[in-house]
């Protein structure tokens, strides 16, 4: 999360948008990283995940706020990976 913090602060300073993205397990980690950056009050963060397991429970355990407006989860047909846990953010 240290690298995400550095990248997020750089993006805020230069008004860039930082997009955390990933597929499957990478998408799970992107959801957590995006929620962490939002929790740290870093602006300009967006999360886009593909066929990832949901990270909603993990994010809640960490105590991060429930701001899901910056997170989009794209899922194909339901399968074991993308339905195993609830998603954080919008599911499309």
Steps between C-alpha positions, in 0.01 A plus 500: 500500500801729535548519122130573455526780752797653319327469162176640642673801653679564170167477313334741744786748478491504119123448470537168320248222535647182645321184387548178698412205281527125500364167386394228744727518807654821363150651494446397861822679595405803289171533693688498832768741378240743363304491826822558695594801287149643542525441876826695504312793342685475171292634217503403134483124563293262293474119505413277205495122551435208270358167622635557849376356827330766706697680770209658688547292817877557509455874450243511780733309735776753423262777611509689169204718405227363280559731202430276206442769240859474374498120451367305201508121480448342159390137519431250225273203560486415871774260606669382819751787508274799433216384727689367803473823704302827470646769276600848609361753256280478197469166317448504126 
